[in-house]
Amino acid sequence: MKKSAAVLGAATLTAALVMPMVAMAAPEDTADQTTSMQQSVDSPTTAPSTQTAGTAGAAPVNSHVVHSTKAQPKSSTSNSEKTKSQKKSKASEKKSKASKKNGKSAKKNKRFPARDELKNYKKAEKWAKSSKVRYIRNRESRNTYSINTGNGYYGAYQFAYGTWKAMGGQKYAKTADKAPAYIQDYIAYKLYKRAGWSPWGG
């Protein structure tokens, strides 16, 4: 009985000593667990790294999609610019062709001066309207200014090539039939002033 009481007392004493130590050790374990949990939260685990890697892998796809979406307006803009440049080039070609045509027509019209630019044209016009001159034109060419029968005489007054050239007619046309009526009247009047009616048979 005495031994059992001694053993029981020793066990009770040991328990009394151990329990405070366990109680003191428990907060340390809890603190360690809390610290480890915080570290696990702060430090990336394998799963977040995998998610990050997945996100990083998806990022090029998204950027590629955005890039392709942005590239489409650029291509449309470049196409519109090409279309505008083509239209401008066509417009410039039309203008150049029109200017060439106008230049040619201007050159053609340049050899035919205005009536007021011809010296003594009013006198020539009045002379051409006289009855005798109308008779000469009807007799020579049936009053046809553009006539060329191939006999070596040209126009309403039937100018020979040499006569037309000598009177300055080739400033306006190579032969009389190529010149307008008022030019033929003017050259015929100049011939009349120099030689009278003899060129037409008196």
ABEGO torsion letter per residue (X at the ends): XAAAAAAAAAAAAAAAAAAAAAAAAAAAAAAAAAAAAAAAAABBBAAAAAAAAAAAAAAAAAAAAAAAAAAAAAAAAAAAAAAAAAAAAAAAAAAAAAAAAAAAAAAAAAABBBAAABBGAAAAAAAAABAAAAAAAAAAAGGBAABBAGAGBBEAAGBBAAAAAAAGAAAABABAAABBAAAAAAAAAAAAAAAEAAAAGX
